Amino acid sequence: MALGSAINANHLRTKREGGRLVAVGIPDYVDSERQVWEVDIRDENYDRECVARCTLTIVDLIQNPSLK
């Protein structure tokens, strides 16, 4: 199970009206206990709206059944 342990997001523009946003997550670091992802969010014109970095802590539910 992945638990969010930190997030940092920089909103670069204001999206005031409809349209489409696409988010792409790119792993920066992955091991058995932690993952760090860079998330790039762009609009329908491919202009960057937001960039975020998210750190996840990975927990083994078999070894930690109290977290279920």
C-alpha positions as CSV (number, residue, x, y, z in Angstrom):
1,M,0.0,0.0,0.0
2,A,1.3,3.5,-0.8
3,L,0.8,6.3,1.7
4,G,1.5,9.9,0.8
5,S,4.2,11.3,3.1
6,A,5.0,14.6,1.3
7,I,3.8,16.7,-1.5
8,N,4.9,20.0,-3.1
9,A,3.0,21.6,-5.9
10,N,3.6,24.8,-7.8
11,H,0.6,26.2,-9.7
12,L,2.0,28.1,-12.6
13,R,-1.3,29.4,-14.2
14,T,-4.9,29.7,-13.3
15,K,-7.3,27.5,-15.2
16,R,-10.6,29.5,-15.1
17,E,-12.7,27.8,-17.7
18,G,-13.4,24.3,-19.0
19,G,-10.9,22.4,-21.0
20,R,-8.8,19.4,-20.4
21,L,-5.9,18.8,-18.1
22,V,-3.5,15.9,-18.5
23,A,-1.2,14.8,-15.6
24,V,1.8,12.6,-16.3
25,G,3.7,11.0,-13.3
26,I,7.4,10.3,-13.8
27,P,9.2,8.2,-11.1
28,D,12.3,9.9,-9.8
29,Y,13.2,7.3,-7.2
30,V,11.6,3.9,-6.5
31,D,12.6,1.2,-4.0
32,S,10.7,-1.2,-1.7
33,E,10.0,1.4,1.0
34,R,9.8,4.8,-0.8
35,Q,8.8,6.4,-4.1
36,V,9.3,9.9,-5.3
37,W,7.3,11.1,-8.3
38,E,7.4,14.2,-10.4
39,V,3.9,15.1,-11.8
40,D,3.6,17.4,-14.8
41,I,0.1,18.9,-15.4
42,R,-0.6,20.5,-18.8
43,D,-3.7,21.9,-20.5
44,E,-5.2,21.2,-23.9
45,N,-2.6,23.5,-25.6
46,Y,0.2,21.7,-23.8
47,D,0.9,24.7,-21.6
48,R,2.2,23.7,-18.2
49,E,-0.3,24.5,-15.5
50,C,1.3,22.8,-12.5
51,V,4.3,20.8,-11.5
52,A,4.3,18.7,-8.4
53,R,6.6,16.3,-6.5
54,C,5.1,13.6,-4.3
55,T,6.8,11.2,-1.9
56,L,5.1,7.9,-1.1
57,T,5.9,5.5,1.7
58,I,5.3,1.9,0.8
59,V,3.9,-0.4,3.4
60,D,3.6,-4.2,3.2
61,L,0.1,-5.0,4.5
62,I,1.1,-8.7,5.1
63,Q,3.8,-7.6,7.5
64,N,1.7,-4.8,8.9
65,P,-1.8,-6.1,9.1
66,S,-2.9,-3.4,11.6
67,L,-2.9,-0.9,8.7
68,K,-5.6,-2.8,6.8
